[in-house]
Amino acid sequence: MPKAQQYRRFSISDRVEHWVLTISFGLLGLTGLVQQHVDSALATGIINLLGGIETVRLMHHIAAMVMMFETIYHIGVLGYKFFVLRTRATILPGKQDAINLVQSLRYNVGMSKDRPKQGRFTFEEKLEYWAVIWGTVVMGITGFMLWNPIATTHLLSGSFVPAAKAAHGKEALLAVLAILIWHLYHVHIRHLNLSMFKGTLNTEEMQDEHPAELADIQAGRIDPRPAAAAIARRRRVFFPVFGVLTVLMLVGIAFFVGFEKTSIATIPPAEEVVVYSPLTPTPLPTLPPAATPAPVQATATPAPGTAVETPALAAAPTWESGIGDMMKTKCGACHSSANKLGGLDLTSYQAAMAGGISGPAIVPGEANTSLLVTRQASGNHPGQLTAEELKQVTDWIEAGALEK
């Protein structure tokens, strides 16, 4: 039986690029979604399996850098194909794609007996490709804001950070679902397409998925490769220009990664924190015992008409006397019931006493071991307390962290 005619679909470079994208995207999706849904038992189990939250964050950052490097490489590949080889930009959407979309809908609902005759890239493939482009831009911008929150709040309102977190998470979920549903069906279920493994499709596969391109190939209407002299001349222009652009983009990645050290850390560096283990429910703190009053000393009776100064009684700070309002104002943007960054909510007394992922944020009577104080004392924290406010919080905790 003669061997079936094979038509080249993807080069080795295309296939390597695809699998690097697949691995980096999969790692980003896994390590990102478990951080987004850290309250679930499944996400916590995966985080523990991968070595803890800091390891998960490091893996997420490395995968993001790999995808940025691949983006630079992809820009170079496109530039070489379009400028040097003068390849037609068949990946761009056009009027025929809209016609093919309508025809495909008519075929799928039984209103037509004929499927659309599609060329080198189907409208489904173009939708996927441009979705990746859009997602990369959105994830890059919001990722920079989350990676560099202090720099972001220097330029924009603090509310942009939780907004970026929401956009980053929702776009990630959309991308993962698109791959699991759309791509999985069209490439692996409807018809098993192995072109990303072997680089080619046979005649039957081309007739099924790309009949218009097959007709052009058989009729000799495919654009010929430019002359070697023309390719060499264009290369002398392309490589220096792309080399400069590559350096600029690499500098941009270095700026992206090292612009600032994020202030959000699971454990303060170079500091030991005492953690109560195991955590057990404890009753709310009680009022400390009052000091034994000193013996009353006789004082001279003031003369009639003389004003008497009465010393003011120093009231112990409580959550309801101002500490709670301070927490909501300074910390509520990142630590609320809606955002709950690090699993910590500081907008109510009960939630604040419950603590977050890193353990209790407030240890009544022990300000030095309370994460709320140690994090603020290091400085440069989003919603940084002033020295006077930090002293009020410290005094409140030392006094027993009372609610009323």
C-alpha positions as CSV (number, residue, x, y, z in Angstrom):
1,M,0.0,0.0,0.0
2,P,1.6,3.3,-1.1
3,K,2.5,5.8,1.7
4,A,-0.1,8.6,2.0
5,Q,1.0,12.0,0.8
6,Q,2.2,14.2,3.6
7,Y,1.9,18.0,3.7
8,R,4.1,20.1,6.0
9,R,2.1,21.9,8.6
10,F,4.6,23.0,11.3
11,S,8.4,23.3,11.4
12,I,10.5,22.0,14.2
13,S,10.8,25.6,15.5
14,D,7.0,26.0,15.5
15,R,6.6,22.7,17.4
16,V,9.2,23.5,20.0
17,E,7.6,26.9,20.5
18,H,4.2,25.3,20.9
19,W,5.4,22.9,23.6
20,V,7.3,25.5,25.6
21,L,4.1,27.6,25.6
22,T,2.1,24.5,26.6
23,I,4.4,23.8,29.6
24,S,4.7,27.4,30.8
25,F,1.0,28.0,30.4
26,G,0.1,24.8,32.3
27,L,2.4,25.7,35.1
28,L,1.1,29.3,35.3
29,G,-2.5,28.0,35.4
30,L,-1.8,25.4,38.1
31,T,0.3,27.7,40.4
32,G,-1.9,30.7,39.8
33,L,-5.3,29.1,40.4
34,V,-4.3,27.4,43.7
35,Q,-3.2,30.8,45.0
36,Q,-6.5,32.3,43.9
37,H,-8.5,29.6,45.6
38,V,-6.2,29.1,48.6
39,D,-9.2,28.6,51.0
40,S,-10.2,25.3,49.3
41,A,-8.8,22.0,50.6
42,L,-7.8,20.9,47.1
43,A,-5.7,24.1,46.5
44,T,-4.1,23.8,50.0
45,G,-3.2,20.2,49.3
46,I,-1.6,21.1,45.9
47,I,0.4,23.9,47.5
48,N,1.7,21.6,50.2
49,L,2.5,19.0,47.6
50,L,4.6,21.5,45.6
51,G,6.6,22.6,48.7
52,G,4.6,25.5,50.2
53,I,3.3,28.8,49.1
54,E,6.7,30.4,48.6
55,T,7.8,27.6,46.2
56,V,4.5,27.9,44.3
57,R,5.1,31.7,43.9
58,L,8.6,31.1,42.7
59,M,7.4,28.5,40.2
60,H,4.7,30.9,39.0
61,H,7.2,33.7,38.5
62,I,9.7,31.4,36.6
63,A,6.9,30.2,34.3
64,A,5.9,33.9,33.7
65,M,9.5,34.7,32.7
66,V,9.6,31.7,30.3
67,M,6.5,32.9,28.6
68,M,7.9,36.4,28.3
69,F,11.1,35.0,26.7
70,E,8.9,33.0,24.3
71,T,6.9,36.1,23.4
72,I,10.2,37.8,22.3
73,Y,11.1,34.7,20.2
74,H,7.7,34.6,18.6
75,I,7.9,38.2,17.6
76,G,11.2,37.4,15.9
77,V,9.7,34.4,14.1
78,L,6.8,36.5,12.8
79,G,9.2,39.3,11.7
80,Y,11.4,36.9,9.9
81,K,8.5,35.2,8.1
82,F,6.7,38.4,7.1
83,F,9.8,40.6,6.3
84,V,12.5,38.2,5.1
85,L,10.4,35.4,3.5
86,R,7.5,37.6,2.5
87,T,5.0,35.0,3.9
88,R,1.4,36.0,3.6
89,A,-0.2,36.9,7.0
90,T,-2.9,34.2,6.8
91,I,-3.3,34.3,10.6
92,L,-5.0,37.7,10.3
93,P,-8.8,37.5,10.6
94,G,-10.8,38.6,7.5
95,K,-14.2,38.7,5.9
96,Q,-13.9,35.0,4.8
97,D,-13.6,34.0,8.4
98,A,-16.9,35.6,9.3
99,I,-18.5,33.7,6.3
100,N,-16.9,30.5,7.5
101,L,-18.2,31.1,11.0
102,V,-21.8,31.5,9.8
103,Q,-21.4,28.5,7.5
104,S,-20.1,26.4,10.3
105,L,-23.0,27.3,12.5
106,R,-25.5,26.5,9.7
107,Y,-23.8,23.1,9.3
108,N,-23.8,22.3,13.0
109,V,-27.5,23.0,13.5
110,G,-28.4,21.0,10.3
111,M,-29.3,24.0,8.1
112,S,-26.6,23.2,5.6
113,K,-25.0,19.9,4.3
114,D,-21.6,21.5,3.5
115,R,-18.9,22.5,6.0
116,P,-17.0,25.6,5.2
117,K,-13.9,25.3,3.0
118,Q,-11.1,26.7,5.1
119,G,-7.5,27.6,4.3
120,R,-4.3,27.3,6.1
121,F,-5.8,28.6,9.4
122,T,-9.4,27.9,10.3
123,F,-11.5,30.6,12.0
124,E,-11.3,28.5,15.2
125,E,-7.5,28.5,15.1
126,K,-7.5,32.2,14.6
127,L,-9.8,32.8,17.5
128,E,-7.5,30.7,19.7
129,Y,-4.3,32.5,18.5
130,W,-5.6,36.0,19.0
131,A,-7.1,34.9,22.4
132,V,-3.6,34.0,23.4
133,I,-2.3,37.4,22.3
134,W,-5.0,39.2,24.2
135,G,-4.5,37.1,27.3
136,T,-0.8,37.6,27.2
137,V,-1.2,41.4,27.2
138,V,-3.8,41.4,30.0
139,M,-1.9,39.0,32.1
140,G,1.4,40.9,31.6
141,I,0.0,44.2,32.6
142,T,-1.9,42.9,35.7
143,G,0.9,40.6,36.6
144,F,3.3,43.6,36.7
145,M,0.9,45.4,39.0
146,L,0.7,42.3,41.4
147,W,4.4,41.7,41.2
148,N,5.2,45.4,42.0
149,P,2.3,46.6,44.2
150,I,4.2,49.4,45.8
151,A,5.3,50.9,42.5
152,T,1.7,50.5,41.2
153,T,0.3,52.5,44.2
154,H,2.9,55.3,43.6
155,L,1.3,55.8,40.1
156,L,-2.3,54.7,40.6
157,S,-4.9,54.5,43.4
158,G,-4.5,51.6,45.8
159,S,-7.8,50.1,44.5
160,F,-6.0,49.2,41.2
161,V,-4.1,46.4,43.0
162,P,-7.2,44.4,44.0
163,A,-8.7,45.2,40.6
164,A,-5.6,43.8,38.9
165,K,-5.9,40.7,41.1
166,A,-9.5,40.2,40.1
167,A,-8.7,40.7,36.3
168,H,-5.6,38.5,36.5
169,G,-7.5,35.6,38.2
170,K,-10.6,35.8,36.0
171,E,-8.6,36.0,32.7
172,A,-6.5,33.0,33.9
173,L,-9.7,31.0,34.7
174,L,-11.1,31.9,31.2
175,A,-7.9,30.8,29.5
176,V,-7.7,27.5,31.3
177,L,-11.4,26.7,30.5
178,A,-10.9,27.7,26.9
179,I,-8.0,25.2,26.6
180,L,-9.8,22.4,28.4
181,I,-13.1,22.8,26.5
182,W,-12.5,24.5,23.1
183,H,-9.0,23.4,22.2
184,L,-9.4,19.9,23.7
185,Y,-12.5,19.3,21.7
186,H,-11.3,20.6,18.3
187,V,-7.8,19.1,18.4
188,H,-8.2,15.9,20.5
189,I,-11.8,14.8,20.5
190,R,-13.5,15.8,17.2
191,H,-10.4,14.7,15.3
192,L,-7.0,13.7,16.7
193,N,-4.6,16.1,15.2
194,L,-1.0,15.0,15.6
195,S,0.6,17.7,13.5
196,M,2.2,19.3,16.6
197,F,4.0,16.0,17.1
198,K,5.1,15.0,13.6
199,G,4.7,18.3,11.8
200,T,2.6,17.1,8.9
201,L,-1.0,16.2,7.9
202,N,-1.9,13.6,5.2
203,T,-4.3,14.2,2.3
204,E,-7.4,13.0,4.1
205,E,-6.7,15.2,7.1
206,M,-6.0,18.2,4.9
207,Q,-9.2,17.6,3.0
208,D,-11.1,17.4,6.3
209,E,-9.6,20.5,8.0
210,H,-7.9,22.7,5.4
211,P,-9.5,21.9,2.0
212,A,-8.9,25.4,0.5
213,E,-5.2,25.2,1.3
214,L,-5.0,21.7,-0.2
215,A,-6.6,23.0,-3.4
216,D,-4.1,25.8,-3.6
217,I,-1.2,23.4,-3.1
218,Q,-2.4,21.0,-5.7
219,A,-3.1,23.8,-8.2
220,G,0.4,25.3,-7.6
221,R,-1.0,28.6,-6.2
222,I,1.3,28.6,-3.1
223,D,3.7,31.6,-3.0
224,P,7.2,30.5,-4.0
225,R,10.2,31.0,-1.7
226,P,12.1,34.3,-2.5
227,A,15.4,34.2,-4.3
228,A,18.5,33.5,-2.1
229,A,19.9,37.0,-2.9
230,A,16.7,38.7,-1.8
231,I,16.6,36.7,1.5
232,A,20.3,37.5,2.2
233,R,19.6,41.2,1.6
234,R,16.6,41.3,3.9
235,R,18.4,39.4,6.6
236,R,21.1,42.1,6.7
237,V,18.4,44.5,7.7
238,F,16.2,42.3,9.9
239,F,18.8,40.8,12.2
240,P,20.4,44.1,13.4
241,V,16.9,45.7,13.9
242,F,15.5,42.7,15.8
243,G,18.7,42.4,17.8
244,V,18.2,46.0,19.1
245,L,14.5,45.3,19.8
246,T,15.5,42.1,21.6
247,V,17.9,43.9,23.9
248,L,15.2,46.5,24.7
249,M,12.6,43.8,25.4
250,L,15.1,41.9,27.7
251,V,15.7,45.1,29.6
252,G,12.0,45.4,29.9
253,I,11.7,41.9,31.4
254,A,14.6,42.7,33.8
255,F,12.7,45.9,34.8
256,F,9.5,43.8,35.2
257,V,11.1,41.2,37.5
258,G,13.5,43.3,39.5
259,F,11.8,46.7,39.8
260,E,11.0,46.1,43.5
261,K,10.8,43.4,46.0
262,T,7.2,42.8,46.8
263,S,6.2,43.8,50.3
264,I,3.9,40.7,50.5
265,A,5.8,37.9,52.1
266,T,4.7,34.8,54.0
267,I,7.5,35.0,56.5
268,P,9.4,38.2,57.4
269,P,13.0,37.8,56.3
270,A,15.7,37.3,59.0
271,E,13.1,37.1,61.7
272,E,11.8,34.3,63.9
273,V,8.1,34.4,64.6
274,V,6.6,32.3,67.5
275,V,3.5,30.5,66.2
276,Y,1.0,28.7,68.5
277,S,0.7,25.1,67.4
278,P,-1.8,23.6,67.3
279,L,-4.3,26.4,66.9
280,T,-7.2,25.9,69.3
281,P,-10.2,28.1,69.9
282,T,-9.7,30.4,72.8
283,P,-12.2,32.7,74.6
284,L,-12.1,36.4,74.0
285,P,-9.6,38.1,76.3
286,T,-10.9,39.4,79.6
287,L,-10.3,42.7,81.2
288,P,-7.0,42.7,83.1
289,P,-7.3,43.0,86.9
290,A,-7.4,46.5,88.2
291,A,-4.5,47.7,90.2
292,T,-4.9,48.0,94.0
293,P,-5.7,51.7,94.7
294,A,-3.0,53.6,96.6
295,P,-3.9,54.9,100.1
296,V,-5.8,58.2,99.9
297,Q,-3.7,61.0,101.2
298,A,-5.3,63.9,102.9
299,T,-5.1,67.0,100.8
300,A,-5.6,70.6,101.8
301,T,-9.1,71.9,101.4
302,P,-9.0,74.5,98.7
303,A,-10.0,78.0,99.5
304,P,-13.5,79.1,98.3
305,G,-13.5,80.2,94.7
306,T,-10.2,78.4,93.8
307,A,-10.3,76.3,90.7
308,V,-9.4,72.6,91.2
309,E,-7.6,70.5,88.4
310,T,-8.9,67.0,88.1
311,P,-6.4,64.6,86.4
312,A,-7.9,62.8,83.4
313,L,-8.3,59.0,83.5
314,A,-6.3,57.3,80.8
315,A,-8.7,54.9,79.0
316,A,-7.2,51.7,77.6
317,P,-7.5,51.6,73.7
318,T,-10.1,49.1,72.3
319,W,-11.2,48.0,68.9
320,E,-14.4,50.0,69.0
321,S,-12.7,53.1,70.4
322,G,-10.6,53.7,67.2
323,I,-8.4,50.7,66.4
324,G,-11.1,49.1,64.2
325,D,-11.7,52.3,62.2
326,M,-7.9,52.6,61.7
327,M,-7.6,49.0,60.4
328,K,-10.5,49.5,58.0
329,T,-9.0,52.8,56.7
330,K,-5.4,51.7,56.4
331,C,-5.7,48.0,55.7
332,G,-9.2,47.4,54.3
333,A,-8.1,47.7,50.6
334,C,-6.1,44.5,50.8
335,H,-7.4,42.7,53.9
336,S,-11.2,42.7,53.8
337,S,-13.9,40.1,53.5
338,A,-13.9,40.7,49.7
339,N,-10.1,40.7,49.0
340,K,-8.7,38.8,52.0
341,L,-5.1,39.0,50.8
342,G,-3.1,36.2,52.5
343,G,-6.4,34.9,54.1
344,L,-6.4,37.9,56.5
345,D,-9.5,40.2,57.1
346,L,-8.9,43.2,59.3
347,T,-12.3,44.9,58.9
348,S,-13.9,43.2,61.9
349,Y,-12.7,42.2,65.3
350,Q,-13.6,38.6,65.0
351,A,-11.9,38.2,61.6
352,A,-8.8,40.1,62.7
353,M,-8.4,37.8,65.8
354,A,-8.9,34.7,63.5
355,G,-5.7,35.6,61.6
356,G,-4.7,34.5,58.1
357,I,-2.6,31.9,56.2
358,S,0.5,32.8,58.2
359,G,-1.1,32.3,61.5
360,P,-2.5,34.7,64.2
361,A,-2.0,38.4,63.2
362,I,-2.8,39.5,66.8
363,V,-1.5,37.8,70.0
364,P,-3.2,39.5,72.9
365,G,-0.6,40.8,75.4
366,E,2.3,40.1,73.1
367,A,2.9,42.8,70.6
368,N,6.4,41.6,69.7
369,T,5.1,38.3,68.4
370,S,2.0,39.7,66.7
371,L,2.4,39.6,62.9
372,L,0.4,42.8,62.5
373,V,3.1,44.7,64.4
374,T,6.1,43.0,63.0
375,R,4.9,43.5,59.4
376,Q,4.2,47.2,60.0
377,A,7.4,47.7,61.9
378,S,9.5,46.6,58.8
379,G,8.1,49.7,56.9
380,N,7.1,50.2,53.3
381,H,3.9,48.2,53.8
382,P,0.9,49.0,51.6
383,G,-1.3,51.0,54.0
384,Q,1.7,51.7,56.2
385,L,0.8,53.0,59.7
386,T,2.4,56.1,61.0
387,A,4.7,55.8,64.0
388,E,1.9,57.2,66.3
389,E,-0.7,54.8,64.8
390,L,1.7,51.8,65.2
391,K,2.2,52.8,68.9
392,Q,-1.6,52.9,69.4
393,V,-1.9,49.4,67.9
394,T,1.0,48.1,70.0
395,D,-0.4,49.6,73.2
396,W,-3.8,48.1,72.3
397,I,-2.3,44.6,71.9
398,E,-0.2,44.9,75.0
399,A,-3.3,45.9,76.9
400,G,-5.0,42.6,75.9
401,A,-6.4,43.5,72.4
402,L,-9.9,44.3,73.8
403,E,-12.9,44.7,71.6
404,K,-14.9,47.0,73.8
